[in-house]
Amino acid sequence: MDPPELTNFGSLVRFAIELEVATAAFYTTAAGLVGPGRYSELARALAAQHEGRRGLLVRTRQQTLNEMVLEPITGLDGHRYVADAALASPSEVPAKAMALEMAAVRLYEESADVARSLLTEAARTFRKLADENRRNLAALRETFPR
């Protein structure tokens, strides 16, 4: 995934949707790579969650952000939100899963701050997604203690 140029709400939401699609695909692949067990169950649950979040972002864009998509934004660096979702082996799963969730936390928290001044509904949605990513990180850390 290339770093996005986040210059307006349209590009921000488009990247957030792409991130959710890539993360859902990552967890689907990870569930198959690691075989049956506790992580496989968590990976399937997280894949479904991220697919649902994609739907939430699409609905939010359609219902709330249509007038705001071209509104200029500043202060977001796309390089901070990119994580490698490609998997080659089961040993990569823990680190890459945590990197994806941390990238999403940064994206949604920083986006919520930018959105707050322009659109409270978008800020609420981004804050909710960041909170979910924090819970996902906690579940991953519990499953893969260091």
BADOKOL-701394 format. One line per 3 residues: number of its first residue (from 1); for each residue y, z, x of C-alpha. Coordinates in steps of 0.05 Angstrom, whole numbers, plus 5000, padded with zeros to 4 digits. Last residue first. Layout:
BADOKOL-701394
NUM = Y Z X | ...
end
This chain:
BADOKOL-701394
146 = 4781 5480 5126 | 4756 5491 5056 | 4736 5426 5021
143 = 4724 5443 4947 | 4777 5497 4945 | 4826 5453 4982
140 = 4811 5396 4934 | 4822 5441 4874 | 4888 5467 4903
137 = 4910 5395 4918 | 4895 5375 4846 | 4936 5434 4820
134 = 4995 5410 4864 | 4985 5339 4838 | 4989 5365 4766
131 = 5055 5400 4782 | 5082 5335 4811 | 5062 5298 4748
128 = 5098 5348 4704 | 5161 5344 4747 | 5160 5267 4742
125 = 5154 5270 4666 | 5209 5322 4659 | 5256 5281 4704
122 = 5242 5218 4664 | 5259 5256 4600 | 5323 5285 4631
119 = 5353 5218 4649 | 5410 5206 4697 | 5425 5270 4734
116 = 5353 5295 4731 | 5325 5227 4753 | 5342 5237 4826
113 = 5312 5308 4828 | 5252 5285 4788 | 5242 5228 4837
110 = 5240 5277 4895 | 5187 5319 4860 | 5148 5259 4836
107 = 5146 5222 4902 | 5134 5284 4945 | 5077 5309 4900
104 = 5048 5238 4899 | 5047 5234 4975 | 5013 5303 4976
101 = 4960 5280 4927 | 4945 5217 4967 | 4943 5256 5033
98 = 4895 5307 5002 | 4848 5253 4979 | 4853 5218 5047
95 = 4835 5282 5085 | 4777 5301 5039 | 4747 5230 5031
92 = 4746 5206 5103 | 4677 5236 5118 | 4648 5196 5060
89 = 4660 5131 5097 | 4703 5068 5095 | 4754 5088 5042
86 = 4820 5053 5030 | 4873 5096 4995 | 4921 5099 5054
83 = 4983 5139 5033 | 5054 5116 5019 | 5105 5163 4989
80 = 5149 5181 5048 | 5157 5108 5069 | 5191 5094 5002
77 = 5252 5135 5022 | 5288 5160 4960 | 5361 5183 4964
74 = 5394 5130 4921 | 5385 5103 4850 | 5415 5044 4814
71 = 5404 5038 4739 | 5365 4973 4729 | 5306 5007 4694
68 = 5351 5054 4654 | 5355 5018 4587 | 5280 5010 4583
65 = 5267 5079 4609 | 5247 5119 4548 | 5195 5084 4506
62 = 5168 5029 4550 | 5176 5065 4617 | 5149 5130 4589
59 = 5090 5092 4558 | 5074 5059 4625 | 5082 5125 4661
56 = 5036 5161 4612 | 4984 5105 4618 | 4984 5111 4694
53 = 4977 5186 4684 | 4914 5174 4643 | 4884 5133 4700
50 = 4903 5189 4747 | 4866 5240 4704 | 4805 5197 4697
47 = 4800 5188 4773 | 4813 5262 4782 | 4754 5280 4736
44 = 4709 5230 4772 | 4729 5259 4840 | 4718 5331 4816
41 = 4647 5313 4792 | 4632 5277 4858 | 4660 5336 4896
38 = 4612 5385 4863 | 4550 5344 4871 | 4520 5275 4868
35 = 4536 5224 4922 | 4596 5225 4969 | 4609 5150 4967
32 = 4604 5139 4892 | 4653 5194 4875 | 4699 5169 4931
29 = 4702 5099 4901 | 4724 5126 4833 | 4772 5174 4868
26 = 4804 5118 4908 | 4809 5073 4846 | 4846 5128 4809
23 = 4892 5138 4869 | 4908 5063 4874 | 4923 5058 4799
20 = 4966 5122 4802 | 5005 5096 4863 | 5016 5028 4829
17 = 5045 5064 4768 | 5091 5106 4812 | 5112 5042 4848
14 = 5132 5009 4782 | 5167 5072 4759 | 5210 5074 4822
11 = 5223 4998 4822 | 5248 5001 4750 | 5288 5064 4763
8 = 5330 5029 4816 | 5332 5021 4892 | 5264 5046 4913
5 = 5242 4995 4964 | 5168 5009 4966 | 5127 5025 5028
2 = 5066 4979 5030 | 5000 5000 5000
end
